[in-house]
Amino acid sequence: MKPADLRAMSVDQLDDEFLKLKKERFNLRFQRATGQLENTSRVRQVRRDIARVKTVAAQKRAGQKSK
């Protein structure tokens, strides 16, 4: 997911995206543990997407409070 796409989202949408990515990370962890994971790079990609979502959400929240 690109940062520009995330910046266009509202804080509520970012929270929803965060929950969706956490669920995906959870499922990927189980797939890796059971040996069913085919795309191993997806784990890293999801982890970084979670960090991006949290960063943009924190920036938006900080911007809302300062106004």
mmCIF file of the N, C-alpha and C atoms, coordinates in Angstrom:
data_MODEL
# 
_entry.id   MODEL 
# 
loop_
_atom_site.group_PDB 
_atom_site.id 
_atom_site.type_symbol 
_atom_site.label_atom_id 
_atom_site.label_alt_id 
_atom_site.label_comp_id 
_atom_site.label_asym_id 
_atom_site.label_entity_id 
_atom_site.label_seq_id 
_atom_site.pdbx_PDB_ins_code 
_atom_site.Cartn_x 
_atom_site.Cartn_y 
_atom_site.Cartn_z 
_atom_site.occupancy 
_atom_site.B_iso_or_equiv 
_atom_site.pdbx_formal_charge 
_atom_site.auth_seq_id 
_atom_site.auth_comp_id 
_atom_site.auth_asym_id 
_atom_site.auth_atom_id 
_atom_site.pdbx_PDB_model_num 
ATOM 1   N N  . MET A 1 1  ? 0.845   -1.174  0.000  1.00 0.00 ? 1  MET A N  1 
ATOM 2   C CA . MET A 1 1  ? 0.000   0.000   0.000  1.00 0.00 ? 1  MET A CA 1 
ATOM 3   C C  . MET A 1 1  ? 0.890   1.236   0.000  1.00 0.00 ? 1  MET A C  1 
ATOM 4   N N  . LYS A 1 2  ? 0.517   2.199   -0.801 1.00 0.00 ? 2  LYS A N  1 
ATOM 5   C CA . LYS A 1 2  ? 1.332   3.396   -0.929 1.00 0.00 ? 2  LYS A CA 1 
ATOM 6   C C  . LYS A 1 2  ? 0.939   4.439   0.119  1.00 0.00 ? 2  LYS A C  1 
ATOM 7   N N  . PRO A 1 3  ? 1.923   5.180   0.610  1.00 0.00 ? 3  PRO A N  1 
ATOM 8   C CA . PRO A 1 3  ? 1.624   6.213   1.617  1.00 0.00 ? 3  PRO A CA 1 
ATOM 9   C C  . PRO A 1 3  ? 0.627   7.264   1.115  1.00 0.00 ? 3  PRO A C  1 
ATOM 10  N N  . ALA A 1 4  ? 0.666   7.582   -0.156 1.00 0.00 ? 4  ALA A N  1 
ATOM 11  C CA . ALA A 1 4  ? -0.268  8.578   -0.690 1.00 0.00 ? 4  ALA A CA 1 
ATOM 12  C C  . ALA A 1 4  ? -1.709  8.084   -0.578 1.00 0.00 ? 4  ALA A C  1 
ATOM 13  N N  . ASP A 1 5  ? -1.915  6.793   -0.783 1.00 0.00 ? 5  ASP A N  1 
ATOM 14  C CA . ASP A 1 5  ? -3.255  6.221   -0.633 1.00 0.00 ? 5  ASP A CA 1 
ATOM 15  C C  . ASP A 1 5  ? -3.722  6.309   0.822  1.00 0.00 ? 5  ASP A C  1 
ATOM 16  N N  . LEU A 1 6  ? -2.800  6.077   1.736  1.00 0.00 ? 6  LEU A N  1 
ATOM 17  C CA . LEU A 1 6  ? -3.147  6.132   3.151  1.00 0.00 ? 6  LEU A CA 1 
ATOM 18  C C  . LEU A 1 6  ? -3.464  7.547   3.597  1.00 0.00 ? 6  LEU A C  1 
ATOM 19  N N  . ARG A 1 7  ? -2.727  8.508   3.085  1.00 0.00 ? 7  ARG A N  1 
ATOM 20  C CA . ARG A 1 7  ? -2.973  9.907   3.486  1.00 0.00 ? 7  ARG A CA 1 
ATOM 21  C C  . ARG A 1 7  ? -4.329  10.403  3.014  1.00 0.00 ? 7  ARG A C  1 
ATOM 22  N N  . ALA A 1 8  ? -4.860  9.779   1.958  1.00 0.00 ? 8  ALA A N  1 
ATOM 23  C CA . ALA A 1 8  ? -6.170  10.173  1.449  1.00 0.00 ? 8  ALA A CA 1 
ATOM 24  C C  . ALA A 1 8  ? -7.307  9.623   2.298  1.00 0.00 ? 8  ALA A C  1 
ATOM 25  N N  . MET A 1 9  ? -7.007  8.654   3.165  1.00 0.00 ? 9  MET A N  1 
ATOM 26  C CA . MET A 1 9  ? -8.035  8.036   4.004  1.00 0.00 ? 9  MET A CA 1 
ATOM 27  C C  . MET A 1 9  ? -8.288  8.857   5.265  1.00 0.00 ? 9  MET A C  1 
ATOM 28  N N  . SER A 1 10 ? -9.487  8.663   5.825  1.00 0.00 ? 10 SER A N  1 
ATOM 29  C CA . SER A 1 10 ? -9.798  9.296   7.107  1.00 0.00 ? 10 SER A CA 1 
ATOM 30  C C  . SER A 1 10 ? -9.212  8.444   8.231  1.00 0.00 ? 10 SER A C  1 
ATOM 31  N N  . VAL A 1 11 ? -9.238  8.964   9.442  1.00 0.00 ? 11 VAL A N  1 
ATOM 32  C CA . VAL A 1 11 ? -8.698  8.236   10.591 1.00 0.00 ? 11 VAL A CA 1 
ATOM 33  C C  . VAL A 1 11 ? -9.496  6.952   10.820 1.00 0.00 ? 11 VAL A C  1 
ATOM 34  N N  . ASP A 1 12 ? -10.812 7.005   10.645 1.00 0.00 ? 12 ASP A N  1 
ATOM 35  C CA . ASP A 1 12 ? -11.640 5.806   10.820 1.00 0.00 ? 12 ASP A CA 1 
ATOM 36  C C  . ASP A 1 12 ? -11.302 4.753   9.783  1.00 0.00 ? 12 ASP A C  1 
ATOM 37  N N  . GLN A 1 13 ? -11.088 5.175   8.552  1.00 0.00 ? 13 GLN A N  1 
ATOM 38  C CA . GLN A 1 13 ? -10.714 4.232   7.500  1.00 0.00 ? 13 GLN A CA 1 
ATOM 39  C C  . GLN A 1 13 ? -9.344  3.620   7.786  1.00 0.00 ? 13 GLN A C  1 
ATOM 40  N N  . LEU A 1 14 ? -8.436  4.422   8.322  1.00 0.00 ? 14 LEU A N  1 
ATOM 41  C CA . LEU A 1 14 ? -7.115  3.905   8.680  1.00 0.00 ? 14 LEU A CA 1 
ATOM 42  C C  . LEU A 1 14 ? -7.217  2.872   9.792  1.00 0.00 ? 14 LEU A C  1 
ATOM 43  N N  . ASP A 1 15 ? -8.099  3.118   10.758 1.00 0.00 ? 15 ASP A N  1 
ATOM 44  C CA . ASP A 1 15 ? -8.302  2.156   11.838 1.00 0.00 ? 15 ASP A CA 1 
ATOM 45  C C  . ASP A 1 15 ? -8.852  0.830   11.297 1.00 0.00 ? 15 ASP A C  1 
ATOM 46  N N  . ASP A 1 16 ? -9.785  0.924   10.348 1.00 0.00 ? 16 ASP A N  1 
ATOM 47  C CA . ASP A 1 16 ? -10.333 -0.285  9.731  1.00 0.00 ? 16 ASP A CA 1 
ATOM 48  C C  . ASP A 1 16 ? -9.255  -1.043  8.958  1.00 0.00 ? 16 ASP A C  1 
ATOM 49  N N  . GLU A 1 17 ? -8.436  -0.311  8.233  1.00 0.00 ? 17 GLU A N  1 
ATOM 50  C CA . GLU A 1 17 ? -7.343  -0.921  7.470  1.00 0.00 ? 17 GLU A CA 1 
ATOM 51  C C  . GLU A 1 17 ? -6.347  -1.597  8.412  1.00 0.00 ? 17 GLU A C  1 
ATOM 52  N N  . PHE A 1 18 ? -6.072  -0.948  9.539  1.00 0.00 ? 18 PHE A N  1 
ATOM 53  C CA . PHE A 1 18 ? -5.166  -1.510  10.542 1.00 0.00 ? 18 PHE A CA 1 
ATOM 54  C C  . PHE A 1 18 ? -5.689  -2.853  11.066 1.00 0.00 ? 18 PHE A C  1 
ATOM 55  N N  . LEU A 1 19 ? -6.977  -2.907  11.384 1.00 0.00 ? 19 LEU A N  1 
ATOM 56  C CA . LEU A 1 19 ? -7.566  -4.154  11.869 1.00 0.00 ? 19 LEU A CA 1 
ATOM 57  C C  . LEU A 1 19 ? -7.516  -5.247  10.809 1.00 0.00 ? 19 LEU A C  1 
ATOM 58  N N  . LYS A 1 20 ? -7.778  -4.869  9.566  1.00 0.00 ? 20 LYS A N  1 
ATOM 59  C CA . LYS A 1 20 ? -7.739  -5.839  8.473  1.00 0.00 ? 20 LYS A CA 1 
ATOM 60  C C  . LYS A 1 20 ? -6.331  -6.411  8.307  1.00 0.00 ? 20 LYS A C  1 
ATOM 61  N N  . LEU A 1 21 ? -5.328  -5.542  8.386  1.00 0.00 ? 21 LEU A N  1 
ATOM 62  C CA . LEU A 1 21 ? -3.943  -5.993  8.240  1.00 0.00 ? 21 LEU A CA 1 
ATOM 63  C C  . LEU A 1 21 ? -3.505  -6.857  9.421  1.00 0.00 ? 21 LEU A C  1 
ATOM 64  N N  . LYS A 1 22 ? -3.974  -6.530  10.623 1.00 0.00 ? 22 LYS A N  1 
ATOM 65  C CA . LYS A 1 22 ? -3.634  -7.354  11.785 1.00 0.00 ? 22 LYS A CA 1 
ATOM 66  C C  . LYS A 1 22 ? -4.201  -8.763  11.640 1.00 0.00 ? 22 LYS A C  1 
ATOM 67  N N  . LYS A 1 23 ? -5.443  -8.866  11.133 1.00 0.00 ? 23 LYS A N  1 
ATOM 68  C CA . LYS A 1 23 ? -6.041  -10.176 10.910 1.00 0.00 ? 23 LYS A CA 1 
ATOM 69  C C  . LYS A 1 23 ? -5.256  -10.956 9.852  1.00 0.00 ? 23 LYS A C  1 
ATOM 70  N N  . GLU A 1 24 ? -4.848  -10.261 8.802  1.00 0.00 ? 24 GLU A N  1 
ATOM 71  C CA . GLU A 1 24 ? -4.073  -10.915 7.751  1.00 0.00 ? 24 GLU A CA 1 
ATOM 72  C C  . GLU A 1 24 ? -2.731  -11.398 8.295  1.00 0.00 ? 24 GLU A C  1 
ATOM 73  N N  . ARG A 1 25 ? -2.077  -10.577 9.121  1.00 0.00 ? 25 ARG A N  1 
ATOM 74  C CA . ARG A 1 25 ? -0.803  -10.974 9.720  1.00 0.00 ? 25 ARG A CA 1 
ATOM 75  C C  . ARG A 1 25 ? -0.976  -12.206 10.604 1.00 0.00 ? 25 ARG A C  1 
ATOM 76  N N  . PHE A 1 26 ? -2.061  -12.232 11.356 1.00 0.00 ? 26 PHE A N  1 
ATOM 77  C CA . PHE A 1 26 ? -2.361  -13.380 12.211 1.00 0.00 ? 26 PHE A CA 1 
ATOM 78  C C  . PHE A 1 26 ? -2.509  -14.651 11.376 1.00 0.00 ? 26 PHE A C  1 
ATOM 79  N N  . ASN A 1 27 ? -3.272  -14.566 10.282 1.00 0.00 ? 27 ASN A N  1 
ATOM 80  C CA . ASN A 1 27 ? -3.479  -15.722 9.411  1.00 0.00 ? 27 ASN A CA 1 
ATOM 81  C C  . ASN A 1 27 ? -2.176  -16.156 8.744  1.00 0.00 ? 27 ASN A C  1 
ATOM 82  N N  . LEU A 1 28 ? -1.353  -15.200 8.346  1.00 0.00 ? 28 LEU A N  1 
ATOM 83  C CA . LEU A 1 28 ? -0.073  -15.531 7.722  1.00 0.00 ? 28 LEU A CA 1 
ATOM 84  C C  . LEU A 1 28 ? 0.851   -16.240 8.706  1.00 0.00 ? 28 LEU A C  1 
ATOM 85  N N  . ARG A 1 29 ? 0.814   -15.813 9.954  1.00 0.00 ? 29 ARG A N  1 
ATOM 86  C CA . ARG A 1 29 ? 1.645   -16.464 10.969 1.00 0.00 ? 29 ARG A CA 1 
ATOM 87  C C  . ARG A 1 29 ? 1.244   -17.924 11.147 1.00 0.00 ? 29 ARG A C  1 
ATOM 88  N N  . PHE A 1 30 ? -0.074  -18.196 11.142 1.00 0.00 ? 30 PHE A N  1 
ATOM 89  C CA . PHE A 1 30 ? -0.527  -19.574 11.261 1.00 0.00 ? 30 PHE A CA 1 
ATOM 90  C C  . PHE A 1 30 ? -0.156  -20.391 10.030 1.00 0.00 ? 30 PHE A C  1 
ATOM 91  N N  . GLN A 1 31 ? -0.291  -19.794 8.865  1.00 0.00 ? 31 GLN A N  1 
ATOM 92  C CA . GLN A 1 31 ? 0.082   -20.504 7.649  1.00 0.00 ? 31 GLN A CA 1 
ATOM 93  C C  . GLN A 1 31 ? 1.567   -20.841 7.647  1.00 0.00 ? 31 GLN A C  1 
ATOM 94  N N  . ARG A 1 32 ? 2.391   -19.909 8.124  1.00 0.00 ? 32 ARG A N  1 
ATOM 95  C CA . ARG A 1 32 ? 3.826   -20.166 8.172  1.00 0.00 ? 32 ARG A CA 1 
ATOM 96  C C  . ARG A 1 32 ? 4.144   -21.276 9.171  1.00 0.00 ? 32 ARG A C  1 
ATOM 97  N N  . ALA A 1 33 ? 3.455   -21.271 10.302 1.00 0.00 ? 33 ALA A N  1 
ATOM 98  C CA . ALA A 1 33 ? 3.716   -22.273 11.335 1.00 0.00 ? 33 ALA A CA 1 
ATOM 99  C C  . ALA A 1 33 ? 3.304   -23.674 10.882 1.00 0.00 ? 33 ALA A C  1 
ATOM 100 N N  . THR A 1 34 ? 2.259   -23.757 10.067 1.00 0.00 ? 34 THR A N  1 
ATOM 101 C CA . THR A 1 34 ? 1.786   -25.063 9.609  1.00 0.00 ? 34 THR A CA 1 
ATOM 102 C C  . THR A 1 34 ? 2.403   -25.471 8.278  1.00 0.00 ? 34 THR A C  1 
ATOM 103 N N  . GLY A 1 35 ? 3.250   -24.620 7.725  1.00 0.00 ? 35 GLY A N  1 
ATOM 104 C CA . GLY A 1 35 ? 3.920   -24.953 6.468  1.00 0.00 ? 35 GLY A CA 1 
ATOM 105 C C  . GLY A 1 35 ? 3.078   -24.747 5.231  1.00 0.00 ? 35 GLY A C  1 
ATOM 106 N N  . GLN A 1 36 ? 1.993   -23.991 5.350  1.00 0.00 ? 36 GLN A N  1 
ATOM 107 C CA . GLN A 1 36 ? 1.097   -23.762 4.219  1.00 0.00 ? 36 GLN A CA 1 
ATOM 108 C C  . GLN A 1 36 ? 1.351   -22.437 3.512  1.00 0.00 ? 36 GLN A C  1 
ATOM 109 N N  . LEU A 1 37 ? 2.262   -21.638 4.007  1.00 0.00 ? 37 LEU A N  1 
ATOM 110 C CA . LEU A 1 37 ? 2.502   -20.312 3.448  1.00 0.00 ? 37 LEU A CA 1 
ATOM 111 C C  . LEU A 1 37 ? 3.299   -20.431 2.157  1.00 0.00 ? 37 LEU A C  1 
ATOM 112 N N  . GLU A 1 38 ? 2.741   -19.906 1.076  1.00 0.00 ? 38 GLU A N  1 
ATOM 113 C CA . GLU A 1 38 ? 3.412   -19.968 -0.219 1.00 0.00 ? 38 GLU A CA 1 
ATOM 114 C C  . GLU A 1 38 ? 4.204   -18.699 -0.503 1.00 0.00 ? 38 GLU A C  1 
ATOM 115 N N  . ASN A 1 39 ? 3.630   -17.558 -0.195 1.00 0.00 ? 39 ASN A N  1 
ATOM 116 C CA . ASN A 1 39 ? 4.281   -16.283 -0.487 1.00 0.00 ? 39 ASN A CA 1 
ATOM 117 C C  . ASN A 1 39 ? 4.883   -15.740 0.809  1.00 0.00 ? 39 ASN A C  1 
ATOM 118 N N  . THR A 1 40 ? 6.125   -16.086 1.085  1.00 0.00 ? 40 THR A N  1 
ATOM 119 C CA . THR A 1 40 ? 6.744   -15.701 2.351  1.00 0.00 ? 40 THR A CA 1 
ATOM 120 C C  . THR A 1 40 ? 7.012   -14.195 2.433  1.00 0.00 ? 40 THR A C  1 
ATOM 121 N N  . SER A 1 41 ? 7.141   -13.544 1.313  1.00 0.00 ? 41 SER A N  1 
ATOM 122 C CA . SER A 1 41 ? 7.417   -12.105 1.338  1.00 0.00 ? 41 SER A CA 1 
ATOM 123 C C  . SER A 1 41 ? 6.197   -11.304 1.789  1.00 0.00 ? 41 SER A C  1 
ATOM 124 N N  . ARG A 1 42 ? 5.028   -11.910 1.740  1.00 0.00 ? 42 ARG A N  1 
ATOM 125 C CA . ARG A 1 42 ? 3.803   -11.215 2.144  1.00 0.00 ? 42 ARG A CA 1 
ATOM 126 C C  . ARG A 1 42 ? 3.828   -10.873 3.634  1.00 0.00 ? 42 ARG A C  1 
ATOM 127 N N  . VAL A 1 43 ? 4.483   -11.697 4.450  1.00 0.00 ? 43 VAL A N  1 
ATOM 128 C CA . VAL A 1 43 ? 4.577   -11.439 5.887  1.00 0.00 ? 43 VAL A CA 1 
ATOM 129 C C  . VAL A 1 43 ? 5.277   -10.103 6.114  1.00 0.00 ? 43 VAL A C  1 
ATOM 130 N N  . ARG A 1 44 ? 6.388   -9.915  5.463  1.00 0.00 ? 44 ARG A N  1 
ATOM 131 C CA . ARG A 1 44 ? 7.153   -8.676  5.599  1.00 0.00 ? 44 ARG A CA 1 
ATOM 132 C C  . ARG A 1 44 ? 6.369   -7.479  5.060  1.00 0.00 ? 44 ARG A C  1 
ATOM 133 N N  . GLN A 1 45 ? 5.698   -7.686  3.941  1.00 0.00 ? 45 GLN A N  1 
ATOM 134 C CA . GLN A 1 45 ? 4.923   -6.617  3.316  1.00 0.00 ? 45 GLN A CA 1 
ATOM 135 C C  . GLN A 1 45 ? 3.781   -6.165  4.234  1.00 0.00 ? 45 GLN A C  1 
ATOM 136 N N  . VAL A 1 46 ? 3.084   -7.102  4.839  1.00 0.00 ? 46 VAL A N  1 
ATOM 137 C CA . VAL A 1 46 ? 1.976   -6.770  5.737  1.00 0.00 ? 46 VAL A CA 1 
ATOM 138 C C  . VAL A 1 46 ? 2.499   -6.052  6.973  1.00 0.00 ? 46 VAL A C  1 
ATOM 139 N N  . ARG A 1 47 ? 3.623   -6.526  7.501  1.00 0.00 ? 47 ARG A N  1 
ATOM 140 C CA . ARG A 1 47 ? 4.205   -5.890  8.682  1.00 0.00 ? 47 ARG A CA 1 
ATOM 141 C C  . ARG A 1 47 ? 4.548   -4.428  8.403  1.00 0.00 ? 47 ARG A C  1 
ATOM 142 N N  . ARG A 1 48 ? 5.099   -4.175  7.240  1.00 0.00 ? 48 ARG A N  1 
ATOM 143 C CA . ARG A 1 48 ? 5.448   -2.794  6.888  1.00 0.00 ? 48 ARG A CA 1 
ATOM 144 C C  . ARG A 1 48 ? 4.215   -1.948  6.604  1.00 0.00 ? 48 ARG A C  1 
ATOM 145 N N  . ASP A 1 49 ? 3.186   -2.552  6.014  1.00 0.00 ? 49 ASP A N  1 
ATOM 146 C CA . ASP A 1 49 ? 1.940   -1.827  5.781  1.00 0.00 ? 49 ASP A CA 1 
ATOM 147 C C  . ASP A 1 49 ? 1.302   -1.421  7.107  1.00 0.00 ? 49 ASP A C  1 
ATOM 148 N N  . ILE A 1 50 ? 1.374   -2.296  8.099  1.00 0.00 ? 50 ILE A N  1 
ATOM 149 C CA . ILE A 1 50 ? 0.839   -1.963  9.423  1.00 0.00 ? 50 ILE A CA 1 
ATOM 150 C C  . ILE A 1 50 ? 1.574   -0.752  9.987  1.00 0.00 ? 50 ILE A C  1 
ATOM 151 N N  . ALA A 1 51 ? 2.886   -0.735  9.841  1.00 0.00 ? 51 ALA A N  1 
ATOM 152 C CA . ALA A 1 51 ? 3.675   0.397   10.340 1.00 0.00 ? 51 ALA A CA 1 
ATOM 153 C C  . ALA A 1 51 ? 3.296   1.684   9.610  1.00 0.00 ? 51 ALA A C  1 
ATOM 154 N N  . ARG A 1 52 ? 3.082   1.580   8.302  1.00 0.00 ? 52 ARG A N  1 
ATOM 155 C CA . ARG A 1 52 ? 2.688   2.765   7.533  1.00 0.00 ? 52 ARG A CA 1 
ATOM 156 C C  . ARG A 1 52 ? 1.342   3.301   8.001  1.00 0.00 ? 52 ARG A C  1 
ATOM 157 N N  . VAL A 1 53 ? 0.384   2.394   8.192  1.00 0.00 ? 53 VAL A N  1 
ATOM 158 C CA . VAL A 1 53 ? -0.954  2.810   8.624  1.00 0.00 ? 53 VAL A CA 1 
ATOM 159 C C  . VAL A 1 53 ? -0.877  3.477   9.989  1.00 0.00 ? 53 VAL A C  1 
ATOM 160 N N  . LYS A 1 54 ? -0.129  2.881   10.915 1.00 0.00 ? 54 LYS A N  1 
ATOM 161 C CA . LYS A 1 54 ? -0.012  3.461   12.251 1.00 0.00 ? 54 LYS A CA 1 
ATOM 162 C C  . LYS A 1 54 ? 0.662   4.831   12.216 1.00 0.00 ? 54 LYS A C  1 
ATOM 163 N N  . THR A 1 55 ? 1.667   4.984   11.362 1.00 0.00 ? 55 THR A N  1 
ATOM 164 C CA . THR A 1 55 ? 2.379   6.259   11.254 1.00 0.00 ? 55 THR A CA 1 
ATOM 165 C C  . THR A 1 55 ? 1.462   7.352   10.722 1.00 0.00 ? 55 THR A C  1 
ATOM 166 N N  . VAL A 1 56 ? 0.761   7.059   9.632  1.00 0.00 ? 56 VAL A N  1 
ATOM 167 C CA . VAL A 1 56 ? -0.129  8.062   9.030  1.00 0.00 ? 56 VAL A CA 1 
ATOM 168 C C  . VAL A 1 56 ? -1.270  8.396   9.986  1.00 0.00 ? 56 VAL A C  1 
ATOM 169 N N  . ALA A 1 57 ? -1.813  7.401   10.667 1.00 0.00 ? 57 ALA A N  1 
ATOM 170 C CA . ALA A 1 57 ? -2.901  7.651   11.616 1.00 0.00 ? 57 ALA A CA 1 
ATOM 171 C C  . ALA A 1 57 ? -2.420  8.541   12.762 1.00 0.00 ? 57 ALA A C  1 
ATOM 172 N N  . ALA A 1 58 ? -1.221  8.291   13.248 1.00 0.00 ? 58 ALA A N  1 
ATOM 173 C CA . ALA A 1 58 ? -0.674  9.119   14.331 1.00 0.00 ? 58 ALA A CA 1 
ATOM 174 C C  . ALA A 1 58 ? -0.451  10.548  13.858 1.00 0.00 ? 58 ALA A C  1 
ATOM 175 N N  . GLN A 1 59 ? 0.019   10.704  12.639 1.00 0.00 ? 59 GLN A N  1 
ATOM 176 C CA . GLN A 1 59 ? 0.225   12.050  12.099 1.00 0.00 ? 59 GLN A CA 1 
ATOM 177 C C  . GLN A 1 59 ? -1.098  12.785  11.965 1.00 0.00 ? 59 GLN A C  1 
ATOM 178 N N  . LYS A 1 60 ? -2.124  12.079  11.487 1.00 0.00 ? 60 LYS A N  1 
ATOM 179 C CA . LYS A 1 60 ? -3.440  12.720  11.325 1.00 0.00 ? 60 LYS A CA 1 
ATOM 180 C C  . LYS A 1 60 ? -4.019  13.092  12.688 1.00 0.00 ? 60 LYS A C  1 
ATOM 181 N N  . ARG A 1 61 ? -3.873  12.209  13.657 1.00 0.00 ? 61 ARG A N  1 
ATOM 182 C CA . ARG A 1 61 ? -4.405  12.501  14.996 1.00 0.00 ? 61 ARG A CA 1 
ATOM 183 C C  . ARG A 1 61 ? -3.670  13.699  15.618 1.00 0.00 ? 61 ARG A C  1 
ATOM 184 N N  . ALA A 1 62 ? -2.372  13.765  15.430 1.00 0.00 ? 62 ALA A N  1 
ATOM 185 C CA . ALA A 1 62 ? -1.593  14.882  15.970 1.00 0.00 ? 62 ALA A CA 1 
ATOM 186 C C  . ALA A 1 62 ? -1.991  16.184  15.265 1.00 0.00 ? 62 ALA A C  1 
ATOM 187 N N  . GLY A 1 63 ? -2.278  16.109  13.993 1.00 0.00 ? 63 GLY A N  1 
ATOM 188 C CA . GLY A 1 63 ? -2.699  17.293  13.242 1.00 0.00 ? 63 GLY A CA 1 
ATOM 189 C C  . GLY A 1 63 ? -4.065  17.768  13.656 1.00 0.00 ? 63 GLY A C  1 
ATOM 190 N N  . GLN A 1 64 ? -4.948  16.853  14.013 1.00 0.00 ? 64 GLN A N  1 
ATOM 191 C CA . GLN A 1 64 ? -6.296  17.218  14.432 1.00 0.00 ? 64 GLN A CA 1 
ATOM 192 C C  . GLN A 1 64 ? -6.271  17.894  15.801 1.00 0.00 ? 64 GLN A C  1 
ATOM 193 N N  . LYS A 1 65 ? -5.391  17.459  16.669 1.00 0.00 ? 65 LYS A N  1 
ATOM 194 C CA . LYS A 1 65 ? -5.342  18.009  18.016 1.00 0.00 ? 65 LYS A CA 1 
ATOM 195 C C  . LYS A 1 65 ? -4.749  19.417  18.013 1.00 0.00 ? 65 LYS A C  1 
ATOM 196 N N  . SER A 1 66 ? -3.834  19.684  17.092 1.00 0.00 ? 66 SER A N  1 
ATOM 197 C CA . SER A 1 66 ? -3.163  20.988  17.097 1.00 0.00 ? 66 SER A CA 1 
ATOM 198 C C  . SER A 1 66 ? -4.012  22.076  16.461 1.00 0.00 ? 66 SER A C  1 
ATOM 199 N N  . LYS A 1 67 ? -5.106  21.703  15.796 1.00 0.00 ? 67 LYS A N  1 
ATOM 200 C CA . LYS A 1 67 ? -5.935  22.726  15.128 1.00 0.00 ? 67 LYS A CA 1 
ATOM 201 C C  . LYS A 1 67 ? -6.877  23.397  16.084 1.00 0.00 ? 67 LYS A C  1 
# 
